[in-house]
Amino acid sequence: MNDIDSTPLPQGELAIQTVAMPRDTNANGDIFGGWLVSQMDMAGAITAEDVAGGRVATVAIEGMAFLTPVHMGAVVSCYSDVLEVGRSSVRIVVEVWINSKHDGEPIKVTEGEFVFVAIDEKGRTRAIKN
């Protein structure tokens, strides 16, 4: 994973973008971490399915840390970058960014490494075709 620098920019390609809605918040008006992880999982799966040429399943999430809260109404952007493709697995880093509600500057919220495995129609591991 990349270290945060003074002028950070998203790494990878925009995979999904959504708006944080009231139903996704806690009593303080901040977005639930679990909701954010689910958005990251979907973003990573979209990229992994493209790489694997079909169905994938999440097998691991590694190294997550939340850097700042996400406010209701924020546009949440998930960027994914393929780190490694194995025989049947794909390792992807997913970053989440929002824009500051004060000045519109991009703010990195979190990142995590997701590992997906390619599966066949019966749910069994399959090789990724090159």
N, C-alpha and C positions, 0 to 999 in steps of 0.2 A: 504494500500500500504506500501511497505517496505521503510525504510530510506536508503539512500545511505551510504555505509560504505567505509573504506579505501581499501578493497579488494573485490569489488563487483563481484558477479557471477550471471548469469541469473537464474531466478526462473521459474519453470515450464518446459514444454516440448517444443522443437523446433517445431513450427507449420508450418512456411514457411520461405524460404530464397530466396532472389532475389538480383539482382544487380541494383544499382541506375544508370539510363541511362541519357544521355544528354536531352532527351525530358521531363524528370522529374525535371529539374533544373530551377532556376530563373536566372536573368542576372548576378549574382555573381558566378554562378556555384554550388550553394547549392541546395539541394533537397527541393521542395515545401512541406510545412507542411501538406497540404491536401493530397498529394500523400502518405505521410507516414501514415497518419490516415487511408487511404483506405487499405494499406497493413495490418495495425493492425486489422481493421475490418474483413478482410478476414481471418487472423490468428485466431481471436476469433471465427468467424463463423464456421471454420473447427472443432474446439474443441467443440463448442456448439452443432453442428449437431451430433457429435459423442455421446455426453452426452444425447441429447434429442431423439436420434434415428430417426432423420429425419430433415425436413425443419425447419429453424429458421429465425427470422427477428431481426435486431438490433432495440432496443427501446430506449437505452440511452448510452451515453458516459460520464463518470465522471472523474474529477480530472487529467487532462493532463497538463504536463509542459514539454517544450522542453529544454534539458540540454546542447546540443551541436549541431552545424550544421552537416549535412550529406553531404559529398563531392561526386561528380559524380564518379562512378566507385566503390563506397563502396559496400561491401557485407552486405546487410541488413538482419538481423536475427530477427524474431519475435517469442518470447516465450510466451506461454499461460499457465495459471494456474487457475483451477476452484476454485473459492472462495465459491460459494453457489449454490445449486440447490433447486429451489422452486417447487411449484405444476406445473407451466408451464414456468418458467423462469430459466435462467442460468446466473450467474454473474461471469465474468472472468477478471482477470488482464492480460494485454498484455504488455510485455516489448520489447523494440527494442534495439538491440545492433549492433555495427559495430566494426571493428578492426581499430586501429590507422594506418594511412598511413605512420607514421614515424617509429613506433617500433612494430606494429602488436598487441599491447596490446588491450584487449577488452575495449570498451567504451560504457557505457549506454547512449542512446540517449533520451529516454522518456519511460513513462509507462502510462497506463490509464485503468480504469475499464469500461468494456463493459457489457451491459445487453442485453440478447437475450431472445426472447419469442418463444416457440415452436408453429408452425402453421400447420394447415392441408392443404389439396390440394385446399381448397377454400379460403385460407388466413386467416382463423379464428383461434383464440387461442385454443390450445389443451393441455391436460395434458401430462406430461413427464412420461413415463412408467419406473418403477424401475426394 
